[in-house]
Amino acid sequence: MYKLIEKKGERRIGEIEIAGKKANTPFFMPIATRGAVKGIEASMIKEMGFEVVLGNTYHLWLRPTEKLIKEAGGLHQFMNWENLILTDSGGFQVFSLGTRAKERFGKSSVKLLEEGVSFQDPVDGQSYFMSPEKSIQIQLDLGSNMIMCLDECPPYPCTYEQAKDSLELTTRWAMRCKKYFTEKTKDLAENKRPFLFSIVQGSNYEDLRKKSAKDLTEIGFDGYAIGGVAVGEPRENLYEILDWVLPLLPEDKLRYLMGLGNPEEIVAAVEKGIDMFDCVIPTREGRHGKLFIWDKSQKELDSKGTFYEAININNGKFKEDFSPVDESCDCELCQKYTRAYVRHLFNVGDPLAGRLASLHNLRFYKELMSKLGK
């Protein structure tokens, strides 16, 4: 169940409950690609206040397999996570990792058909086939609380005809996903059933984006994701796409912006009416030494990003800086260690550096979402 509690302009404050597990919107989902937020225990993610994490269907299907995870009692049990889990469909990885398979084995083997998509594992070369139905079944076996329909994510740039063909295939696949999902969950009580999300595509073409949104809302889903905005498009196009699509989406359904983003992008998207976000930025960039710090002189959040700065802790100027990374932050890094010490950890390649940096950045993102939820 999703409940819209309050609107402040277009900003939406609400809550969801699925199978007795709750989350407040808007929220950010740390990326637990293979069943873990890299280097961080699930208990610490929960202690920071995160209510949802994102698992990767593609990677979990290949290793350790959805069958093993199902035998373990589902992904919640397997990774010792008590709160909600959203899983992506696996489609994006099929297409994006095809390049890696080509580099290693001489061909990507990604073949797009009406029935689904075939591909080659870039690690061992084994062949796989994913249909819309297979994607849903994998996610059900994982025990996901929020399930994504399989979609085709077109590259950027692409022609109008390519974008049109892609979104129409995505819509047909969404219809198949819903049919299969409905059949497989028909015996579940409404309050036990996972949410099913479709994905709005259409590249940077206004009429196609609107067509995709209208077609999918006619089919009817628990939530609507906006895809294809993190695969190389100019960032200025993001806000145009949101302006085209969001007025066409139901007020009583969740809205998910996939794969974004920087703090200022999240602020702008929340102000336009987005409820959910995921992105690798806080953890991936943290592991490379980029740390987000609040600018306490700025009292308001804005879409220009003036409310924070990002520092590279590897910079030589921090070698003898014995102050906390952020004096106002209550994370483990800021409470226990200095900038000089964290820089030293990165300099000698100690894994603790990436862990502490990831914890700090996730704490920053959680505080950002808390501010936006007031």
C-alpha positions in Angstrom: 0.0 0.0 0.0 1.2 3.5 -0.8 -0.3 6.5 1.0 0.3 10.1 -0.1 0.3 12.0 3.2 1.1 15.6 2.1 2.1 17.7 -0.9 4.3 20.8 -0.7 4.1 22.2 -4.1 4.8 19.1 -6.2 7.0 17.6 -3.5 5.3 14.4 -2.2 5.6 13.1 1.4 4.1 9.6 1.9 4.6 6.1 3.1 4.5 2.6 1.8 3.8 -0.7 3.5 4.5 -4.1 1.8 4.3 -7.4 3.7 4.4 -5.6 7.0 7.6 -3.6 6.1 7.3 0.2 5.9 9.2 3.0 4.3 8.8 6.8 4.2 8.9 8.7 0.9 10.9 10.2 -0.5 13.7 7.7 0.0 17.1 6.7 -1.4 18.1 3.1 -1.9 21.7 2.0 -1.3 22.9 -0.4 -4.0 23.3 -4.0 -2.8 24.1 -5.3 -6.2 25.1 -8.9 -5.3 23.3 -9.0 -1.9 25.5 -6.5 -0.1 26.2 -2.8 -0.1 29.9 -3.3 -0.9 32.0 -3.5 2.2 29.2 -2.7 4.7 27.1 -5.0 6.9 23.3 -4.9 6.4 22.9 -4.0 10.1 24.9 -0.8 9.6 22.7 0.2 6.6 19.7 -0.3 8.8 21.2 1.6 11.7 21.7 4.6 9.4 18.0 4.6 8.9 17.7 3.2 5.4 14.4 1.4 4.8 15.0 0.0 1.3 18.0 -1.4 -0.6 18.3 -2.4 -4.2 19.4 -5.8 -5.4 20.5 -6.7 -8.9 18.5 -9.4 -10.6 21.1 -10.0 -13.4 24.0 -10.6 -11.0 22.1 -12.6 -8.4 20.6 -14.8 -11.1 24.1 -15.7 -12.4 25.7 -15.9 -9.0 24.8 -17.5 -6.7 21.5 -18.1 -8.6 18.0 -17.3 -7.6 17.4 -21.0 -6.8 20.1 -21.0 -4.1 18.8 -17.8 -2.6 15.2 -19.2 -2.6 16.5 -22.3 -0.8 18.2 -19.9 1.8 14.8 -18.4 2.5 14.9 -15.5 0.1 17.2 -12.5 -0.3 16.2 -10.9 3.0 17.3 -14.0 4.9 20.3 -14.6 2.8 21.8 -11.1 3.4 20.3 -10.6 6.8 18.2 -7.6 5.8 14.9 -7.0 7.6 13.6 -4.1 5.6 12.3 -3.7 2.0 14.1 -4.8 -1.1 13.7 -3.6 -4.6 15.2 -5.6 -7.5 15.8 -4.3 -11.0 14.7 -6.4 -13.9 18.2 -7.3 -15.1 17.6 -5.7 -18.5 20.0 -2.8 -18.2 22.9 -5.2 -17.2 22.2 -7.5 -20.1 22.7 -4.7 -22.6 25.5 -2.8 -20.8 27.6 -5.9 -20.0 27.3 -7.2 -23.5 30.2 -4.9 -24.4 32.4 -6.6 -21.7 31.5 -10.0 -23.1 32.6 -8.8 -26.5 35.9 -7.6 -25.2 36.6 -10.9 -23.6 35.1 -13.5 -25.9 35.1 -11.6 -29.2 31.3 -11.1 -29.3 28.6 -9.8 -27.0 26.0 -12.3 -28.2 23.3 -10.0 -27.0 20.3 -10.7 -29.3 17.1 -8.9 -28.9 13.9 -10.7 -29.8 10.2 -10.3 -29.3 10.3 -13.2 -26.9 13.2 -11.7 -24.8 16.9 -11.2 -24.9 19.7 -13.8 -25.2 23.2 -12.9 -24.0 26.6 -14.3 -22.9 28.0 -14.1 -19.3 31.0 -11.8 -19.6 32.8 -13.9 -16.9 32.6 -17.5 -18.2 30.9 -17.1 -21.6 27.8 -19.2 -20.7 24.7 -18.4 -22.7 21.5 -17.2 -21.0 18.0 -16.2 -22.2 15.8 -13.7 -20.3 12.2 -13.2 -21.1 9.8 -10.8 -19.3 8.3 -13.8 -17.5 11.7 -15.1 -16.5 12.7 -11.7 -15.1 9.6 -11.7 -12.9 10.0 -15.3 -11.8 13.6 -14.6 -10.7 12.5 -11.6 -8.7 9.7 -13.6 -7.1 12.2 -16.3 -6.2 14.5 -13.7 -4.6 11.6 -12.6 -2.4 11.7 -9.0 -3.7 9.2 -6.5 -2.3 9.3 -4.2 -5.3 9.7 -5.8 -8.7 10.6 -4.2 -12.0 9.3 -5.1 -15.4 11.8 -6.1 -18.0 12.5 -3.2 -20.4 14.8 -2.3 -23.3 17.0 0.6 -22.4 18.0 2.3 -25.7 21.4 3.9 -25.9 22.0 7.6 -26.2 21.9 9.1 -28.7 19.3 7.1 -30.7 17.1 7.9 -33.6 13.4 8.6 -33.2 12.5 5.3 -34.9 14.9 3.4 -32.6 13.4 5.1 -29.5 9.8 4.4 -30.8 10.5 0.7 -31.5 12.2 0.4 -28.1 9.4 1.9 -26.0 6.7 -0.2 -27.9 8.7 -3.4 -27.1 9.0 -2.2 -23.5 5.2 -1.7 -23.4 4.5 -5.2 -24.8 6.9 -6.7 -22.3 5.3 -4.8 -19.5 1.9 -6.3 -20.4 3.5 -9.8 -20.3 5.1 -9.0 -17.0 1.9 -7.9 -15.4 0.0 -10.9 -16.8 2.6 -13.3 -15.4 3.0 -11.5 -12.1 -0.8 -11.4 -11.6 -1.1 -15.1 -12.2 1.8 -16.0 -9.9 0.6 -13.7 -7.0 -3.1 -14.4 -7.3 -3.2 -16.4 -4.0 -1.4 -13.7 -2.0 -3.4 -11.3 0.2 -3.2 -7.7 -1.1 -1.1 -6.7 1.9 1.4 -9.5 1.2 1.8 -9.0 -2.5 5.0 -7.3 -3.9 4.6 -4.0 -5.9 5.1 -4.2 -9.6 6.7 -1.3 -11.5 6.8 -0.5 -15.2 9.4 1.7 -16.8 8.7 4.8 -18.9 11.1 5.0 -21.9 11.2 7.2 -25.0 14.7 8.7 -24.9 14.7 12.5 -25.4 11.6 12.7 -27.5 8.6 14.4 -25.8 5.8 12.7 -27.7 7.4 9.3 -27.2 7.9 9.8 -23.4 4.3 10.9 -23.1 3.1 7.9 -25.2 5.0 5.5 -23.0 3.6 7.1 -19.8 0.0 6.9 -21.1 0.3 3.4 -22.4 1.7 2.1 -19.2 -0.8 3.8 -16.9 -3.6 2.3 -19.0 -2.2 -1.1 -18.2 -1.9 -0.2 -14.5 1.0 -0.7 -12.1 1.8 -0.1 -8.4 4.6 2.3 -9.4 6.1 3.9 -12.4 9.9 4.3 -13.0 11.4 6.8 -15.4 14.3 5.0 -17.1 16.9 5.9 -19.7 18.1 9.0 -17.9 21.4 7.7 -16.7 22.9 6.2 -19.8 24.7 9.2 -21.3 22.0 11.9 -21.8 22.8 15.5 -21.1 21.8 16.2 -17.6 19.7 19.3 -18.7 17.4 16.9 -20.5 16.5 15.2 -17.2 14.3 18.0 -16.0 12.5 18.3 -19.3 11.7 14.6 -19.3 10.3 14.9 -15.7 8.1 17.8 -16.8 6.7 15.8 -19.7 6.1 12.6 -17.8 5.1 13.3 -14.2 1.8 15.1 -14.9 0.7 12.0 -16.7 1.4 9.6 -13.8 -1.3 8.7 -11.2 -1.0 10.7 -7.9 -1.7 7.5 -5.9 1.2 5.5 -7.3 4.9 5.6 -6.6 7.3 7.4 -8.9 10.9 6.2 -9.2 13.8 7.9 -11.0 16.3 5.2 -11.9 20.0 5.5 -11.5 20.2 9.2 -10.4 22.0 10.9 -8.9 24.0 13.8 -7.5 22.6 15.5 -4.4 21.3 18.5 -6.4 19.6 16.3 -8.9 17.8 14.5 -6.2 16.6 17.8 -4.7 15.3 19.0 -8.1 13.6 15.7 -8.8 11.9 15.6 -5.4 10.6 19.1 -5.9 9.1 17.9 -9.2 7.3 14.9 -7.5 9.7 11.9 -7.5 9.5 9.5 -4.6 12.3 7.0 -5.0 16.0 7.1 -6.0 19.0 4.7 -6.4 22.5 5.5 -7.4 26.1 4.1 -7.0 27.5 7.6 -6.4 27.7 7.7 -2.6 29.5 4.3 -2.3 31.4 4.0 -5.6 32.8 7.6 -5.5 33.4 7.2 -1.7 35.6 4.2 -2.5 37.7 6.5 -4.7 38.0 9.2 -2.0 35.2 11.6 -2.9 33.4 12.8 0.3 30.2 14.9 0.6 30.2 17.7 3.2 27.4 20.0 4.2 27.9 23.7 3.7 26.4 25.0 7.0 26.3 28.5 5.7 23.5 27.4 3.3 20.2 27.0 5.0 18.2 25.8 2.0 18.5 22.8 -0.3 18.6 23.9 -3.9 19.0 22.4 -7.4 22.4 24.1 -7.9 24.1 22.2 -5.2 25.2 25.2 -3.1 24.3 23.3 0.1 27.3 21.0 0.0 30.8 20.5 -1.3 32.6 17.4 -2.5 36.2 17.0 -1.5 38.8 14.5 -2.8 40.4 13.2 0.4 43.4 12.0 -1.6 44.5 15.6 -2.1 47.9 16.4 -0.6 46.4 19.4 1.4 44.8 16.9 3.8 48.0 15.2 4.7 48.3 17.1 8.0 44.7 18.0 8.4 43.7 16.6 11.8 40.1 17.9 11.7 37.1 15.7 11.1 35.9 15.3 7.5 32.6 17.0 8.6 32.2 18.4 12.1 28.5 18.3 11.8 28.3 14.6 10.8 27.6 11.8 13.3 29.0 8.9 11.1 31.8 6.7 12.3 34.4 8.3 10.1 33.7 11.8 11.3 33.3 10.9 15.0 36.4 8.8 15.3 38.9 9.8 12.6 40.6 12.8 11.0 41.0 13.8 7.4 44.7 13.0 7.6 44.0 9.5 8.8 41.5 8.7 6.1 43.8 10.1 3.5 46.6 7.9 4.9 44.3 4.8 4.6 43.6 5.6 0.9 47.3 6.3 0.3 48.3 2.8 1.6 45.3 1.0 0.0 43.7 -0.1 3.2 40.1 -1.4 2.5 39.0 0.5 5.7 39.3 3.7 3.7 36.5 2.7 1.2 34.3 1.4 3.9 34.5 4.5 6.1 34.0 6.8 3.1 31.0 4.8 1.9 29.5 5.0 5.4 30.0 8.8 5.5 28.5 9.4 2.0 25.5 7.2 2.8 24.9 9.1 6.0 25.0 12.3 4.0 22.4 10.9 1.5 20.2 9.7 4.3 20.2 13.1 6.0 19.5 14.7 2.6 16.4 12.5 2.2 15.3 13.3 5.8 15.4 17.0 5.1 13.4 16.5 1.9 10.8 14.5 3.7 9.9 17.3 6.1 
